[in-house]
Amino acid sequence: MTPELTALALAVLLQAVQFALYAVNANRELGPGYTMSARDTPPSRPISETTGRLQRAFQNHFEGLVLFTAAIVVVTLSGQSSAFTATCAWIYLAARVAYVPAYLLGWRPGRTIIWIVGFTATLLLVIAALI
């Protein structure tokens, strides 16, 4: 497996960890009666700030993971894997790992800077495959 695919696999596992963190907190706060329902109505009480941040970090990673996956597919299928693309993949993963506590703890502007690093690494993967 290429380093880029390994980073992608680990990014998927990170997404699963983020889901678990959010889901456990949401279940504690809203109860399984609501969280296992169809959620046709809003919850009877709002989630806490912490759970809201976990939810938004989780959702943000879904958005980033789509682009990162596409970038890894482009690099892998075009046979353009290199030390540079591997480094970009690992930078993306490190940024996504750092993003969770940064979002949870409300680091400003650190959270945004971390996001920019991950997004830039993703774009550089695609650009490297095109060159």
MOMORA-V774009 format. One record per residue. N is the residue number from 1. RES is the residue in one letter. NEAR is the number of other ideal C-beta (glycine too) atoms within 8 Angstrom. Layout:
n->N res->RES near->NEAR
n->N res->RES near->NEAR
This chain:
n->1 res->M near->4
n->2 res->T near->9
n->3 res->P near->9
n->4 res->E near->14
n->5 res->L near->10
n->6 res->T near->10
n->7 res->A near->14
n->8 res->L near->12
n->9 res->A near->9
n->10 res->L near->9
n->11 res->A near->14
n->12 res->V near->9
n->13 res->L near->8
n->14 res->L near->13
n->15 res->Q near->12
n->16 res->A near->8
n->17 res->V near->8
n->18 res->Q near->13
n->19 res->F near->9
n->20 res->A near->8
n->21 res->L near->11
n->22 res->Y near->12
n->23 res->A near->9
n->24 res->V near->8
n->25 res->N near->13
n->26 res->A near->12
n->27 res->N near->10
n->28 res->R near->6
n->29 res->E near->10
n->30 res->L near->10
n->31 res->G near->7
n->32 res->P near->6
n->33 res->G near->6
n->34 res->Y near->10
n->35 res->T near->11
n->36 res->M near->5
n->37 res->S near->7
n->38 res->A near->3
n->39 res->R near->7
n->40 res->D near->4
n->41 res->T near->4
n->42 res->P near->3
n->43 res->P near->9
n->44 res->S near->4
n->45 res->R near->6
n->46 res->P near->4
n->47 res->I near->11
n->48 res->S near->8
n->49 res->E near->5
n->50 res->T near->8
n->51 res->T near->12
n->52 res->G near->9
n->53 res->R near->11
n->54 res->L near->14
n->55 res->Q near->11
n->56 res->R near->9
n->57 res->A near->13
n->58 res->F near->13
n->59 res->Q near->8
n->60 res->N near->11
n->61 res->H near->14
n->62 res->F near->9
n->63 res->E near->8
n->64 res->G near->14
n->65 res->L near->11
n->66 res->V near->8
n->67 res->L near->10
n->68 res->F near->15
n->69 res->T near->9
n->70 res->A near->9
n->71 res->A near->13
n->72 res->I near->14
n->73 res->V near->8
n->74 res->V near->12
n->75 res->V near->16
n->76 res->T near->11
n->77 res->L near->6
n->78 res->S near->7
n->79 res->G near->5
n->80 res->Q near->9
n->81 res->S near->10
n->82 res->S near->7
n->83 res->A near->5
n->84 res->F near->8
n->85 res->T near->14
n->86 res->A near->13
n->87 res->T near->8
n->88 res->C near->13
n->89 res->A near->17
n->90 res->W near->10
n->91 res->I near->11
n->92 res->Y near->16
n->93 res->L near->12
n->94 res->A near->8
n->95 res->A near->13
n->96 res->R near->13
n->97 res->V near->8
n->98 res->A near->9
n->99 res->Y near->15
n->100 res->V near->12
n->101 res->P near->8
n->102 res->A near->11
n->103 res->Y near->14
n->104 res->L near->10
n->105 res->L near->6
n->106 res->G near->7
n->107 res->W near->9
n->108 res->R near->6
n->109 res->P near->6
n->110 res->G near->8
n->111 res->R near->12
n->112 res->T near->8
n->113 res->I near->8
n->114 res->I near->12
n->115 res->W near->12
n->116 res->I near->8
n->117 res->V near->10
n->118 res->G near->15
n->119 res->F near->10
n->120 res->T near->8
n->121 res->A near->13
n->122 res->T near->14
n->123 res->L near->9
n->124 res->L near->10
n->125 res->L near->18
n->126 res->V near->12
n->127 res->I near->8
n->128 res->A near->13
n->129 res->A near->12
n->130 res->L near->5
n->131 res->I near->4
